[in-house]
Amino acid sequence: MIHDQVISLAESEWSACRSCGRLVYCRQWQRSWGVCPHCSHHSRLSAPDRLVQLADPGSVQLLGSDVGAHDPLGFTDSEPYAARFRRARESTGMDEAVACARAEILGRPLVIAAMDFRFMGGSLGSGTGELVTLAAEAALRERVPLLIVPASGGARMQEGALSLMQMAKTSQALAALDEAGILTVSLITDPTYGGVAASYASTTDVILAEPGARMGFAGPRVIRQTLQQSLPEGFQTAEFLLERGWIDDIVPRSSLRGAIGALLAAQVPRTPAVEGEVELVTDPLRLPEVDPWEAVKRARDLSGATTADYVQRSFDSFHELHGDRVSGDCPAVIGGLAVLEGAPVVVVGHQKGHDSAELAARNYGMASPAGFRKAARLMRLAGKLGLPVITFIDTPGAYPGVAAEESGQAVAIAENLVLMSGLPVPVVTVVIGEGGSGGALALGVADRVLMCPGATYSVISAEGCAAILWDDAAKAPDAARALRLDAKSLLSLGVVDAVLPEPADAHDGAGSVPDDVMRVALASTVSELSCVAPDVLVEQRRKRFRAFGADATPVMQEVAG
């Protein structure tokens, strides 16, 4: 089953790990699906083995693979392409470099296209592209998710430009799934290069990778030989890609079924089951008078619940997704697919921390352009799948550094505002701490905006306002009072729709709310909005924000020429 170096001393019993060189009992290799028990190296699996490893027992139904031999150029190098192709078929028992099947994972149906590196290095030829396209078309026809498991050295050169065209052909097949709102997932295995990496392997909604798997357009040898450049350690590995925002997660082989099964649940939207009742405060007169400067201090209290705290304790489950697919994975924004009272949702929020070390690691909750782009990517996924979006705001503002400006901070924020205004799904925002300026609003264009009692929301920090308008940062308390940035004032202004109830044992520290209060408030709000048609949601959301400042609009008069 596992194709690794077998030593001659005990040919049928032991195998040597290609990474660490230590001996492993072959049955142990098989039980671990080719993962070394000593160094955790993930060896390659054949496509048939991959289908068995991932799918529920007895659920695999192979899709037709009779695409025939294809030698459009009559290509010959050291031997005819036709002979190479025939030998690949004989040695692997496969018709092409990919096996496609209907299957189930944890009882959820899907279509799987698993590539096999043994077949001519998993190269992308006309037959490979045809089978991947047929798999995508089957997923479209049956409205089930598509899982792609690439393993490829790149395009099949022996088929010339026709091989190149498979990149466009397969990509447009995935585009059709996007248009139909069908989930696509890829599982990057080692290696994934060239035309496969630059087409269907990297255009799916979610990209998972096995530990150590390599992916890129140009391989390391090509880069070294062409440009004479040395490469950084770990170049193009899954760990390298995760850090740079190209993939969503690294998942060990033993955890793949659970991780993929959880993602598949997002394909079936549901309305949250509301258990319990929370009376949201919508009348400002019911809220106590609070000194806005004290509210500022409460909002910054590190003992307050963070986005990660609420996600962990108020939701049934959460699978974090990483990266903006452009430049990085901003630690100040977390997000992913979650389940709220049995219903799949997308959650995005600013993340700070509970101590100085975590604050620094999270960039103090100040998002870079990569953070806003990550949020946008996840919200687009929600729009595609018809899932509600829940955002948590807790930031002093967008990161003001040079690198952020060089990467287009203003554009990233602006694009989020446009995107959120047109999302065809319910959007609920909760201000849980600091709501600082455009960095907060970039996650706050919602159908309903809720607020924790000790949170704040403002166009600028109190200190910043004092420094600019009072020319004295020490006047921050006065600026806070003038800005009316506390929950009661914002409810009066209509900036927020409701304030979560203050806990009975509230103290002078952080103004967090109990986890069950957050859960019920979110579930009931999402449930209410889920009954509204998508076009009506968008219309009402736009009317909501159109109304801000409408009573201050000057009367436009014609100027005589």
Residue pairs with C-beta under 8 A, 6 or more apart in sequence:
1 29
1 30
1 34
1 46
1 49
2 15
2 26
2 29
2 30
2 33
2 34
2 43
2 45
2 49
3 43
3 44
3 46
3 118
4 15
4 16
4 17
4 18
4 29
4 34
4 43
5 15
5 16
5 18
6 14
6 15
6 16
7 14
7 15
7 16
7 23
12 26
13 25
13 26
14 23
14 24
14 25
14 26
15 23
15 24
15 26
15 29
16 22
16 23
16 24
17 23
17 24
17 36
17 38
17 39
17 41
17 43
18 41
18 43
19 36
19 39
19 41
20 36
20 38
20 39
20 41
22 36
22 38
22 39
24 36
24 37
24 38
28 37
29 43
32 253
32 254
33 45
33 49
33 53
33 253
33 254
34 42
34 43
34 44
34 45
34 49
34 253
35 41
35 42
35 43
35 252
35 253
35 254
36 43
40 211
40 252
41 212
42 189
42 190
42 210
42 211
42 212
42 213
42 252
42 253
44 117
44 118
44 151
44 189
44 190
45 53
45 189
46 92
46 116
46 118
47 94
47 98
47 99
47 114
47 115
47 116
47 149
48 94
48 99
48 116
50 99
50 114
50 149
50 189
51 60
51 99
51 101
51 103
51 112
51 114
52 60
53 253
53 256
54 103
54 105
54 112
54 114
54 147
54 149
54 256
54 257
54 260
55 101
55 103
55 104
55 105
55 112
56 103
56 104
56 105
56 106
56 107
59 102
59 103
59 104
60 101
60 102
60 103
61 101
61 102
61 103
62 99
62 100
62 101
63 100
63 101
63 102
63 111
63 131
63 134
63 135
63 138
64 134
65 94
65 95
65 96
65 99
65 100
65 131
66 95
67 95
67 96
67 126
67 127
67 130
67 131
68 127
69 82
69 85
69 86
69 127
70 125
70 126
70 127
70 159
71 80
71 81
71 82
71 85
71 158
71 159
72 126
72 159
72 160
72 162
73 81
73 158
73 159
73 160
74 80
74 81
75 81
75 158
75 159
75 160
77 158
81 158
81 159
84 120
84 158
85 120
88 94
88 97
88 118
88 119
88 120
89 95
89 119
91 118
92 116
92 118
92 119
94 116
94 118
94 119
95 127
96 119
96 125
96 127
96 128
96 131
97 115
97 116
97 117
97 119
97 120
97 122
97 123
97 124
97 125
97 127
97 128
97 152
98 113
98 114
98 115
98 116
98 128
98 131
98 132
98 135
99 113
99 114
99 116
100 111
100 112
100 113
100 114
100 131
100 132
100 134
100 135
100 138
101 111
101 112
101 114
102 109
102 110
102 111
102 138
102 142
102 144
103 109
103 110
103 111
103 112
104 110
105 147
105 257
105 260
105 261
105 264
106 257
106 258
106 261
106 264
108 145
108 261
108 264
108 265
108 267
109 142
109 144
110 139
110 144
110 145
110 146
110 147
110 264
111 135
111 136
111 138
111 139
111 142
111 144
111 145
111 146
111 147
112 135
112 146
112 147
112 148
112 149
113 131
113 132
113 135
113 136
113 146
113 147
113 148
113 149
114 149
115 122
115 128
115 149
115 150
115 151
115 152
115 189
115 196
116 122
116 151
117 151
117 152
117 153
117 191
120 156
121 152
121 153
121 154
122 150
122 151
122 152
122 153
122 196
123 152
123 153
123 154
123 155
123 156
123 157
123 163
124 152
124 154
124 155
124 156
124 163
124 166
124 167
124 194
124 195
124 196
124 199
125 156
125 158
125 159
125 163
125 166
126 159
126 162
126 163
126 166
128 156
128 166
129 163
129 165
129 166
129 167
129 169
129 170
130 166
132 148
132 170
132 173
132 200
133 169
133 170
133 173
135 146
136 146
136 170
136 173
136 174
136 176
136 177
136 200
137 173
137 176
139 145
139 146
139 177
139 182
139 184
140 173
140 176
140 177
140 180
140 182
143 180
143 182
144 182
144 267
145 182
145 183
145 184
145 185
145 263
145 264
145 267
146 174
146 177
146 182
146 183
146 184
146 185
146 204
147 184
147 185
147 186
147 187
147 260
148 184
148 185
148 186
148 187
148 200
148 201
148 204
149 186
149 187
149 189
150 186
150 187
150 188
150 189
150 192
150 196
150 197
150 200
150 201
151 189
151 190
151 191
151 192
152 191
152 192
152 193
152 194
152 195
152 196
152 197
152 201
153 191
153 193
153 194
153 219
154 193
154 194
154 195
154 196
154 197
154 219
155 163
155 164
155 166
155 167
155 194
155 195
156 163
157 163
163 195
164 195
166 195
166 199
167 195
167 198
167 199
168 199
170 199
170 200
171 199
171 200
171 203
173 200
174 184
174 200
174 203
174 204
177 184
178 184
178 384
181 384
181 385
181 386
182 267
183 205
183 206
183 263
183 264
183 266
183 267
183 385
184 203
184 204
184 205
184 206
185 204
185 205
185 206
185 207
185 208
185 260
185 263
186 200
186 201
186 202
186 204
186 206
186 207
186 208
187 208
187 209
187 210
187 251
187 256
187 260
188 201
188 207
188 208
188 209
188 210
188 213
188 215
188 238
188 241
188 247
189 209
189 210
189 213
190 210
190 212
190 213
190 214
191 213
191 214
191 215
191 219
192 201
192 213
192 214
192 215
193 214
193 215
193 216
193 217
193 218
193 219
194 217
194 218
194 219
197 215
197 216
197 217
198 217
201 207
201 215
202 215
202 246
205 381
205 384
205 385
206 248
206 263
206 321
206 381
207 246
207 247
207 248
208 247
208 248
208 249
208 250
208 251
208 256
208 259
208 260
209 215
209 238
209 241
209 242
209 247
209 249
209 250
209 251
210 238
210 250
210 251
210 252
210 253
210 256
211 238
211 239
211 250
211 252
212 237
212 238
212 239
213 237
213 238
214 236
214 237
214 238
215 236
215 238
215 241
215 246
215 247
216 236
218 226
220 231
220 235
220 236
223 229
223 231
224 230
224 231
232 240
234 240
238 247
238 250
239 250
241 247
242 249
242 250
242 322
242 323
242 329
243 328
243 329
244 323
244 327
244 328
244 329
245 322
245 323
245 324
245 325
245 326
245 327
245 328
245 329
245 370
245 374
246 323
246 325
247 322
247 323
248 321
248 322
248 323
249 259
249 319
249 320
249 321
249 322
251 259
259 319
262 317
262 319
262 337
263 319
263 337
265 339
265 344
266 337
266 344
266 385
266 387
267 385
268 344
269 343
269 344
269 385
269 386
269 387
270 342
270 343
270 344
271 343
271 526
271 527
271 530
272 340
272 341
272 342
272 343
272 345
272 522
272 523
272 524
272 526
272 527
272 530
273 341
273 342
273 343
273 523
274 341
274 520
274 523
274 524
274 527
275 341
275 520
275 523
276 516
276 520
277 520
277 524
278 500
278 501
278 517
278 520
278 521
278 524
279 501
280 450
280 498
280 499
280 500
280 501
280 521
281 287
281 491
281 498
281 499
281 500
281 501
282 491
282 497
282 498
282 499
284 488
284 489
284 491
284 492
287 453
287 487
287 488
287 491
287 499
288 488
289 488
290 486
290 487
290 488
291 477
291 481
292 456
292 462
292 480
292 481
292 483
292 484
292 485
292 486
292 489
293 462
293 476
293 477
293 480
293 481
294 508
295 454
295 455
295 456
295 480
295 485
295 486
295 487
295 511
296 456
296 462
296 476
296 480
296 485
298 304
298 454
298 508
298 509
298 510
298 511
299 433
299 434
299 454
299 455
299 456
299 510
299 511
300 433
300 434
301 454
301 509
301 510
301 511
302 352
302 353
302 354
302 355
302 359
302 510
303 354
303 509
303 510
304 432
304 433
304 454
304 509
304 510
304 511
304 512
305 432
305 510
305 512
305 513
305 515
306 351
306 352
306 353
306 354
306 394
306 432
306 433
307 334
307 347
307 349
307 350
307 351
307 392
307 394
307 432
308 334
308 351
310 349
310 392
310 430
310 432
310 515
310 518
311 318
311 334
311 338
311 347
311 349
312 318
313 515
314 340
314 515
314 516
314 518
314 519
314 522
315 338
315 339
315 340
315 345
315 347
315 519
316 338
316 339
316 340
316 341
316 342
317 338
317 339
318 336
318 337
318 338
318 339
318 347
319 336
319 337
319 338
320 334
320 335
320 336
321 335
321 336
321 337
321 378
322 329
322 374
323 329
323 370
323 374
323 377
324 330
324 369
324 370
324 371
324 373
324 374
324 376
324 377
325 373
325 377
326 370
326 373
327 369
327 370
327 373
327 407
328 368
328 370
329 370
329 374
330 363
330 367
330 368
330 370
330 371
330 372
330 374
331 351
331 361
331 362
331 363
332 350
332 351
332 362
332 363
332 364
332 365
332 366
332 367
332 368
332 371
332 395
332 399
333 348
333 349
333 350
333 351
333 367
333 371
333 372
333 374
333 375
334 348
334 349
334 351
335 346
335 347
335 348
335 349
335 374
335 375
335 378
336 346
336 347
336 378
337 344
337 345
337 346
337 347
337 387
338 344
338 345
338 346
338 347
338 390
339 345
340 390
340 519
340 522
340 523
340 526
341 519
341 523
343 388
343 523
343 526
344 385
344 387
345 382
345 387
345 388
345 389
345 390
345 526
346 378
346 379
346 381
346 382
346 387
346 388
346 389
346 390
347 389
347 390
347 391
347 392
348 374
348 375
348 378
348 379
348 389
348 390
348 391
348 392
348 443
349 391
349 392
349 393
349 394
349 432
349 443
350 365
350 367
350 392
350 393
350 394
350 395
350 433
350 439
350 440
350 443
351 362
351 365
351 394
352 358
352 359
352 362
352 364
352 365
352 394
352 395
352 433
353 359
353 361
353 362
359 365
363 399
364 396
365 394
365 395
365 396
365 433
365 434
366 395
366 396
366 397
366 398
366 399
366 400
366 439
367 375
367 395
367 398
367 399
367 439
367 442
368 399
368 401
368 403
368 404
368 407
368 409
369 404
369 407
369 408
369 409
369 411
369 412
370 407
372 398
372 409
372 412
372 413
372 415
372 416
372 442
373 412
373 415
375 391
375 416
375 442
375 443
376 412
376 415
376 416
376 419
379 389
379 416
379 419
379 420
379 423
380 419
381 387
382 388
382 389
382 423
382 425
383 423
383 424
383 425
386 424
386 425
387 425
388 425
388 426
388 427
388 428
388 526
388 529
388 530
389 423
389 425
389 426
389 427
389 428
389 446
390 427
390 428
390 429
390 430
390 522
390 526
391 427
391 428
391 429
391 430
391 443
391 444
391 446
392 429
392 430
392 432
392 443
393 429
393 430
393 431
393 432
393 433
393 434
393 435
393 440
393 443
393 444
393 455
393 457
394 431
394 432
394 433
394 434
394 435
394 455
395 433
395 434
395 435
395 436
395 439
395 440
396 434
396 436
396 439
396 461
397 436
397 437
397 438
397 439
397 440
397 460
397 461
398 404
398 409
398 413
398 436
398 437
398 438
398 439
398 442
399 409
399 439
400 409
412 442
413 438
413 439
413 441
413 442
416 442
416 443
416 445
417 441
417 442
417 445
420 427
420 443
420 444
420 445
420 446
421 445
421 538
421 541
421 542
421 545
422 538
423 538
424 534
424 535
424 537
424 538
425 534
425 537
426 447
426 526
426 529
426 530
426 532
426 537
427 445
427 446
427 447
427 448
427 541
428 446
428 447
428 448
428 450
428 522
428 525
428 526
428 529
429 443
429 444
429 446
429 448
429 449
429 450
430 449
430 450
430 451
430 452
430 500
430 518
430 521
430 522
431 440
431 444
431 449
431 450
431 451
431 452
431 455
431 456
431 457
431 496
432 452
432 455
432 512
433 452
433 455
433 456
433 510
434 440
434 455
434 456
435 444
435 455
435 456
435 457
435 458
435 485
436 458
436 460
436 461
437 458
437 459
437 460
437 461
440 457
445 541
445 545
446 541
447 529
447 537
447 540
447 541
447 544
448 497
448 498
448 525
448 529
449 495
449 496
449 497
450 496
450 497
450 498
450 499
450 500
450 521
450 525
451 457
451 487
451 490
451 491
451 496
451 498
451 499
451 500
452 487
452 499
452 500
452 511
452 512
452 513
453 487
453 499
453 500
453 501
453 502
453 506
453 511
453 513
454 487
454 510
454 511
454 512
455 487
455 511
456 485
456 486
456 487
457 485
457 490
457 495
457 496
458 465
458 483
458 485
459 483
460 468
460 483
461 476
462 476
462 477
462 479
462 480
462 483
462 485
463 473
463 476
463 479
465 476
465 479
465 482
465 483
466 472
466 473
466 474
466 475
466 476
466 478
466 479
467 473
469 479
470 478
470 479
484 490
484 493
487 496
487 499
488 499
490 496
491 498
491 499
494 547
494 548
495 548
500 513
500 517
500 518
500 521
501 513
501 517
502 511
502 513
503 512
503 513
503 514
503 517
513 521
529 537
532 540
